[in-house]
């Protein structure tokens, strides 16, 4: 979990971070990174038990972190079901990429889940498929950092105020949050954000060295 700026975040990191988001906000729900592939290959019956104890339609937002292939490389994207706005939003930090079929597949799941939960069909005509606007990455390794950060901001309805130059600081922040099991809100932008993360990290390390 060291915040090296060339490390690709794997599924373990993403799943741990999305679990942390759920823990701190009861209005959102997140599926793990294995969900989409299981549903795509094996169908609804193979995943219906995943929501046995939760009604996803009672949440404000539902997150689907998904791993796809981009130019023969693994890449993270995020699909968000906004239950209040009735929108299925596609977030991708690589420019010029948009796979409508992935949204359609997720919507197929929502239709099946709604039918199981409510014994009636989801009002398909009321839903919109949207391409989300989000900051873009300029390398091949930060997609997981973008997905985690986009989801955390969306979970608290915050505006995206970050960009590629902040990603090393966000790596540090994610590592710190996973270690402390607390989400840390930082309001600063740009260089001020980077300085604040450095300050918080140093303080955390100092306190833990004292405690140990």
ZIFEN-V839717 format. One record per pair of residues at least 12 apart in sequence whose ideal C-beta (glycine too) atoms are under 8 Angstrom apart, sorted by the first residue. I is the first residue (numbers start at 1). J is the second residue. If there is no record, write none. Layout:
# ZIFEN-V839717
i=I j=J
i=I j=J
This chain:
# ZIFEN-V839717
i=1 j=13
i=1 j=175
i=1 j=178
i=1 j=179
i=2 j=175
i=3 j=168
i=3 j=171
i=3 j=172
i=3 j=174
i=3 j=175
i=4 j=171
i=5 j=141
i=5 j=167
i=5 j=168
i=5 j=171
i=6 j=141
i=7 j=141
i=7 j=171
i=8 j=74
i=8 j=141
i=8 j=143
i=8 j=144
i=9 j=76
i=9 j=143
i=9 j=144
i=9 j=145
i=9 j=148
i=9 j=174
i=10 j=144
i=11 j=32
i=11 j=33
i=11 j=34
i=11 j=67
i=13 j=144
i=13 j=148
i=13 j=174
i=13 j=178
i=14 j=33
i=14 j=65
i=14 j=76
i=14 j=144
i=14 j=147
i=14 j=148
i=15 j=32
i=15 j=33
i=16 j=178
i=17 j=148
i=17 j=151
i=17 j=152
i=17 j=174
i=17 j=177
i=17 j=178
i=18 j=30
i=18 j=32
i=18 j=63
i=18 j=65
i=18 j=148
i=18 j=151
i=20 j=177
i=20 j=178
i=20 j=181
i=20 j=183
i=21 j=63
i=21 j=151
i=21 j=152
i=21 j=155
i=21 j=183
i=23 j=181
i=24 j=155
i=24 j=182
i=24 j=183
i=25 j=155
i=25 j=156
i=27 j=59
i=27 j=60
i=27 j=61
i=27 j=155
i=28 j=59
i=28 j=60
i=28 j=61
i=28 j=62
i=28 j=63
i=28 j=154
i=28 j=155
i=29 j=54
i=29 j=56
i=29 j=59
i=29 j=61
i=29 j=62
i=29 j=63
i=30 j=62
i=30 j=63
i=30 j=64
i=30 j=65
i=30 j=151
i=31 j=50
i=31 j=62
i=31 j=63
i=31 j=64
i=31 j=65
i=32 j=65
i=33 j=65
i=33 j=66
i=33 j=67
i=35 j=47
i=35 j=50
i=35 j=64
i=36 j=64
i=36 j=66
i=36 j=67
i=36 j=102
i=36 j=105
i=36 j=106
i=37 j=67
i=39 j=105
i=39 j=109
i=40 j=105
i=44 j=108
i=44 j=109
i=44 j=112
i=44 j=113
i=47 j=109
i=48 j=112
i=48 j=113
i=48 j=116
i=51 j=113
i=51 j=117
i=55 j=117
i=56 j=81
i=56 j=83
i=56 j=113
i=57 j=83
i=57 j=113
i=57 j=114
i=57 j=117
i=57 j=118
i=58 j=83
i=59 j=83
i=60 j=82
i=60 j=83
i=60 j=84
i=61 j=80
i=61 j=81
i=61 j=82
i=61 j=83
i=61 j=154
i=61 j=155
i=62 j=80
i=62 j=81
i=62 j=83
i=63 j=78
i=63 j=79
i=63 j=80
i=63 j=151
i=63 j=154
i=64 j=78
i=64 j=79
i=64 j=80
i=64 j=81
i=64 j=106
i=65 j=77
i=65 j=78
i=65 j=147
i=65 j=151
i=66 j=78
i=66 j=79
i=66 j=102
i=68 j=99
i=68 j=102
i=70 j=94
i=70 j=97
i=73 j=140
i=75 j=94
i=75 j=143
i=76 j=143
i=76 j=144
i=76 j=146
i=76 j=147
i=77 j=90
i=77 j=91
i=77 j=92
i=77 j=93
i=77 j=97
i=77 j=99
i=77 j=102
i=77 j=143
i=77 j=147
i=78 j=90
i=78 j=91
i=78 j=92
i=78 j=147
i=78 j=150
i=78 j=151
i=79 j=91
i=79 j=102
i=79 j=103
i=79 j=106
i=80 j=132
i=80 j=151
i=80 j=154
i=81 j=106
i=81 j=110
i=86 j=123
i=86 j=126
i=86 j=127
i=86 j=128
i=87 j=127
i=87 j=128
i=87 j=129
i=87 j=130
i=88 j=103
i=88 j=106
i=88 j=107
i=88 j=110
i=88 j=127
i=88 j=128
i=88 j=129
i=88 j=130
i=89 j=130
i=89 j=131
i=89 j=132
i=90 j=102
i=90 j=103
i=90 j=129
i=90 j=130
i=90 j=131
i=90 j=132
i=91 j=132
i=91 j=134
i=91 j=147
i=91 j=150
i=92 j=132
i=92 j=134
i=93 j=134
i=93 j=135
i=93 j=136
i=93 j=137
i=93 j=142
i=93 j=143
i=93 j=146
i=93 j=147
i=93 j=150
i=94 j=136
i=94 j=137
i=94 j=143
i=95 j=136
i=98 j=131
i=100 j=129
i=103 j=129
i=104 j=129
i=107 j=124
i=107 j=127
i=107 j=129
i=110 j=122
i=111 j=124
i=134 j=146
i=134 j=150
i=134 j=160
i=135 j=160
i=135 j=162
i=135 j=163
i=135 j=164
i=136 j=164
i=137 j=164
i=137 j=167
i=138 j=164
i=139 j=164
i=142 j=164
i=142 j=167
i=145 j=167
i=145 j=170
i=145 j=171
i=145 j=174
i=146 j=167
i=148 j=170
i=148 j=174
i=149 j=162
i=149 j=170
i=149 j=174
i=152 j=183
i=156 j=185
i=161 j=189
i=162 j=189
i=162 j=193
i=165 j=190
i=165 j=194
i=166 j=190
i=166 j=193
i=166 j=194
i=168 j=194
i=169 j=193
i=169 j=194
i=169 j=197
i=169 j=198
i=170 j=197
i=172 j=197
i=172 j=198
i=172 j=201
i=173 j=186
i=173 j=197
i=173 j=200
i=176 j=200
i=176 j=201
i=176 j=204
i=179 j=204
i=180 j=204
i=184 j=200
i=186 j=200
